C-alpha cells in the first residue's frame, strides 16, 4: 500500500479528547500535495497516527454549517 502524505496547514479546533489522549479535530489538510481540504478525524498525540475521517471542500463545509444551524440542539 502506498504511503499517504499529509501536511496540516491549519488546526481549526479540537472537538473532543478521549481517555487515551486521542483527539477529534477539525483541520485544514493537504493530502498527497493536493489542494488543502477541511478534515474531521481522530488523531493520536503529536499527530503520529490517525483514525478514519471525513474530508470536506469549502462548499461542503459551508453546507454542513448551514445544516447544523438549522438543527434544534
Secondary structure as GFF3:
##gff-version 3
##sequence-region A 1 73
A	DSSP	beta_strand	6	17	.	.	.	ID=ss1
A	DSSP	beta_strand	23	31	.	.	.	ID=ss2
A	DSSP	beta_strand	37	43	.	.	.	ID=ss3
A	DSSP	three_ten_helix	45	47	.	.	.	ID=ss4
A	DSSP	beta_strand	50	56	.	.	.	ID=ss5
A	DSSP	alpha_helix	58	70	.	.	.	ID=ss6
###
